Amino acid sequence: MSSSGVTLTAPVNIALIKYWGKLDETAIIPTNDSLSFTLSQDDMCATTTAMTVARGVKSKFWLNGKEMDLGHPRIRAVVEEVRKIAKVQGTDETLLDLPVRIASINNFPTAAGLASSAAGYAAATAALGALYGVKGDLSRIARIGSGSACRSISGGFVRWIAGSTSEDSIAVQVAPENHWPSLRWLICVVRATPKAVGSTEGMRRTIQTSPLMPARIASVPDKISAITKAIQERNFRAMAELTMQDSNQFHAICLDTFPPLFYMNDVSHRIIDFVHDYNRVKGSLIAGYTFDAGPNACLFTEQENFDELASVVEALFSDGVETDFVKGMKPERKVDAS
Ligand code: PMV
């Protein structure tokens, strides 16, 4: 059988209601539902090529040009799961038995709290799925690689339903990418270096030590219902308030973890203060923020306010402080397959 390959691109997603905590670390079953927005493919994305090679050639895996261990449990689990499903769906077993080579590239900083693993595992799952002809939902396979990756399989607003087994823990689209065309994102890279405590270790520590964590888990179902309604109604104020409050609650449980997890830094805190001041001076809530497990800010607003917000943020934070770049994100999403 000759070599064949496929290249696919997946963007990062930004969590509006966060995932933080696993009930099952191997299958990656989360403690709560989460909800995110998948950015455009033109902006921050991972591009992955997967190809079979001739028998006898070694299987290999590269990330950003550096050879990685294909035996890493997460990437191995994804390859095995895709092959298992492909076999059940009737893919030719000689194809499934061939060695595989996977190369993935991110066009943005890796492991710096910018959801690089989400885009990476979504792109790898999509590329492997296409290589082996897998049909149907891929989100639960991407989830095995990195929980939040399941949400990057779809565009637009996506809810990861926690479920309780590997079969029912899946991501579903709540609204398509063109549902809210005026919504714009501004990603401020405060520090583009890898985070000190990875999300797996951080989540484990929070579950084991944070007395606030049970209260957070109990509060999520109401937040998911409220933000889904806000998104459906394109109610910016409600969506922004819920998103900012959830980001703050997530960082509160990180601080409540022992030893504490400090993902934001002084620049992040200044950006939060700035957004609240800006809204107050403007007399209405026109900008919001959210921070994942890192200091980088994801700001959002609507089109009519975007240019002004971007230039004020750039003027205040780009010069002489740690912010490396500020970039506008458009909500379109294209599928780029070759
Ligand atoms: O999927 P992971 O293990 O990279 O965890 C992601 C966790 C957060 O980004 C902080 C929140 C989220 O829902 O994406």
Residues whose N, C-alpha, C, O or C-beta is under 5 A from the ligand:
A	BS01	PMV	A15 I17 K18 Y19 S34 S117 S146 G147 S148 A149 S199 D292 A293
